[in-house]
């Protein structure tokens, strides 16, 4: 049975969406490099939200109706997000972020529910398709890395932190411009996203945090469409 609703988890989702929008505003202001740096928090925070959702379910109950609906929504928005993503980021060689997050969720399921065949299968797909996945195979591993940090004690934040750093290093521009100040700041943000996200998730909140429901799935493709229209 799932745990009660977590205000910290909803706050992580709000921060993930806010940093994602800030990142994508680069399509309106390409010279604003600081937008890219702040945007490095988005993907790790989404992965943390996935890990927290997975961790709330009872171990061994992978094949449930709730998980089936969860997977169904993720797969649906893998399809619905492709056109807006490619319309905005013309020339990109990767899929939108949704396939990476979906594979990451499945890997986290395999780890949490001790389904080794699921975990191994997802890892093989991630390795084979790494070049067309945003953040590559390290990105697929990030939700599972956060899951291990949620289970562990102090200091375990470094596992998802360094996986997030490795995921960002799949970016060709960052590889080519490794010594640039914006690259160093971006990688620092990726590394720090783990302890920041875990602290937000575990924080005690006396005020209500507005719930991020299923409308959150629509937010990703729709905000891409809005930015594309504004960029004309």
C-alpha positions in Angstrom: 0.0 0.0 0.0 1.3 3.5 -0.9 2.5 5.9 1.8 0.6 9.2 2.4 1.1 12.1 0.1 4.4 13.8 0.7 4.7 17.6 0.6 8.4 17.3 0.0 7.8 15.1 -3.1 5.4 17.7 -4.6 7.9 20.5 -3.9 10.6 18.5 -5.7 8.3 18.2 -8.7 7.5 22.0 -8.6 11.2 22.8 -8.5 11.9 20.3 -11.3 9.3 21.9 -13.6 10.5 25.5 -12.7 14.1 24.7 -13.5 13.0 22.9 -16.7 11.1 26.0 -17.9 14.1 28.2 -17.0 16.4 25.9 -19.0 14.1 26.0 -22.1 13.9 29.8 -22.0 17.3 29.6 -23.7 15.4 29.1 -26.9 14.1 32.7 -26.4 17.4 34.1 -25.1 20.3 31.9 -26.5 23.0 34.1 -25.0 21.8 33.7 -21.4 24.1 30.9 -20.3 22.9 31.1 -16.7 19.6 29.6 -17.8 21.5 26.4 -18.9 23.2 26.2 -15.6 19.9 26.4 -13.6 18.4 23.9 -16.0 20.9 21.2 -14.9 18.7 20.7 -11.8 15.6 19.7 -13.7 16.5 16.2 -14.9 17.9 15.0 -11.6 14.9 16.3 -9.7 12.5 14.5 -12.0 14.5 11.4 -11.5 14.4 11.9 -7.7 10.6 12.2 -7.9 10.4 8.9 -9.8 12.6 7.2 -7.2 10.5 8.6 -4.4 7.3 7.3 -6.0 8.9 3.9 -6.5 10.2 3.7 -3.0 6.7 4.3 -1.6 5.4 1.0 -3.0 5.8 -2.3 -1.2 8.8 -4.4 -2.3 7.7 -7.3 -4.6 4.5 -5.6 -5.8 5.8 -4.5 -9.2 2.9 -5.8 -11.3 0.0 -3.9 -9.9 -2.8 -1.9 -11.6 -1.4 1.3 -10.2 2.0 0.6 -11.7 0.4 -0.3 -15.0 -1.4 3.0 -15.1 1.9 4.8 -14.2 3.7 3.0 -17.0 0.8 3.7 -19.4 0.9 7.5 -18.8 4.7 7.5 -19.2 4.5 5.7 -22.5 1.7 7.8 -23.8 3.7 11.0 -23.2 6.8 9.4 -24.8 4.7 9.6 -28.0 2.9 12.9 -27.3 6.1 14.8 -26.4 8.2 13.9 -29.5 6.7 16.4 -32.0 6.8 19.4 -29.6 10.4 18.5 -28.6 11.7 18.2 -32.1 9.7 21.3 -33.2 11.5 23.3 -30.6 15.0 21.7 -30.7 15.4 21.4 -34.4 18.4 19.2 -35.4 18.6 17.3 -32.1 19.7 13.6 -32.5 17.9 12.4 -29.3 14.4 11.6 -28.3 12.7 13.8 -25.8 13.4 13.3 -22.1 10.4 11.0 -21.7 11.9 7.8 -23.0 14.9 8.3 -20.7 12.6 8.8 -17.7 10.5 5.9 -18.6 13.4 3.5 -18.9 14.8 4.9 -15.6 11.5 4.2 -13.9 11.5 0.6 -15.2 15.1 0.2 -14.0 14.2 1.6 -10.5 11.2 -0.9 -10.5 13.6 -3.7 -11.2 15.9 -2.7 -8.4 13.2 -1.9 -5.8 11.1 -5.0 -6.5 14.0 -7.3 -7.0 13.1 -8.1 -10.5 16.6 -8.8 -11.9 15.4 -9.7 -15.4 13.7 -6.3 -15.7 16.7 -4.4 -14.5 19.1 -6.3 -16.8 16.8 -5.9 -19.8 16.4 -2.2 -19.3 20.2 -1.7 -18.9 20.8 -3.5 -22.2 18.3 -1.3 -23.9 19.8 1.8 -22.4 23.3 0.8 -23.5 22.2 -0.1 -27.0 20.1 3.1 -27.4 22.4 5.4 -25.4 23.2 7.7 -28.4 19.5 8.5 -29.0 18.5 8.9 -25.4 18.8 12.3 -23.8 21.5 12.0 -21.0 22.3 8.5 -22.4 22.6 5.4 -20.4 23.8 7.2 -17.2 20.5 9.1 -17.3 18.6 5.9 -17.3 20.5 4.8 -14.1 19.8 8.0 -12.2 16.4 7.1 -10.7 17.8 3.8 -9.4 20.8 5.7 -8.0 18.4 8.0 -6.1 16.5 5.0 -4.9 19.8 3.6 -3.4 20.4 7.1 -1.8 16.9 7.0 -0.3 17.6 3.7 1.3 21.1 4.6 2.5 22.4 6.9 5.2 24.3 10.2 5.2 26.7 10.6 2.3 24.9 8.4 -0.1 23.8 11.5 -2.0 27.2 11.2 -3.8 25.9 8.2 -5.8 23.1 10.0 -7.7 25.2 13.2 -7.6 28.0 11.6 -9.7 25.6 9.7 -11.9 23.9 13.1 -12.7 27.3 14.5 -13.5 28.1 11.6 -15.8 24.6 12.0 -17.5 25.4 15.6 -18.3 28.8 14.7 -19.7 26.9 12.9 -22.5 26.3 16.4 -23.9 28.7 16.9 -26.8 28.9 20.6 -26.2 30.0 20.1 -22.6 32.6 17.5 -23.7 34.1 19.8 -26.3 34.1 22.9 -24.0 35.1 21.1 -20.8 37.2 24.0 -19.5 34.6 26.7 -20.1 33.3 28.4 -16.9 29.7 27.6 -18.0 30.6 23.9 -18.3 32.1 23.8 -14.8 29.1 25.6 -13.3 26.7 23.3 -15.1 28.5 20.2 -13.9 28.6 21.6 -10.3 24.9 22.2 -10.5 24.3 18.6 -11.7 26.4 17.3 -8.8 24.7 19.5 -6.2 21.2 18.6 -7.5 21.3 15.4 -5.5 21.9 16.7 -2.0 19.6 19.7 -2.7 16.8 17.4 -4.0 17.2 15.0 -1.1 17.1 17.8 1.4 13.9 19.2 -0.1 12.3 15.8 -0.2 13.0 15.1 3.4 12.2 18.5 4.8 9.5 19.0 7.3 6.8 21.4 6.0 4.0 22.9 8.0 2.4 24.5 5.0 0.5 22.7 2.3 2.3 22.3 -1.0 -0.1 22.2 -4.0 -0.3 18.7 -5.4 1.2 17.9 -8.8 -1.2 15.5 -10.3 -1.6 14.0 -13.7 -1.8 17.4 -15.3 2.0 17.4 -14.8 2.4 15.0 -17.7 0.7 17.5 -20.0 3.0 20.3 -18.7 6.0 19.0 -20.5 4.8 19.0 -24.1 2.5 22.0 -23.7 5.3 24.3 -22.3 7.5 23.2 -25.3 4.7 24.3 -27.7 4.3 27.7 -25.9 8.0 28.4 -26.0 8.1 27.4 -29.7 5.2 29.9 -30.5 7.0 32.6 -28.5 10.2 32.0 -30.3 8.7 32.8 -33.7 
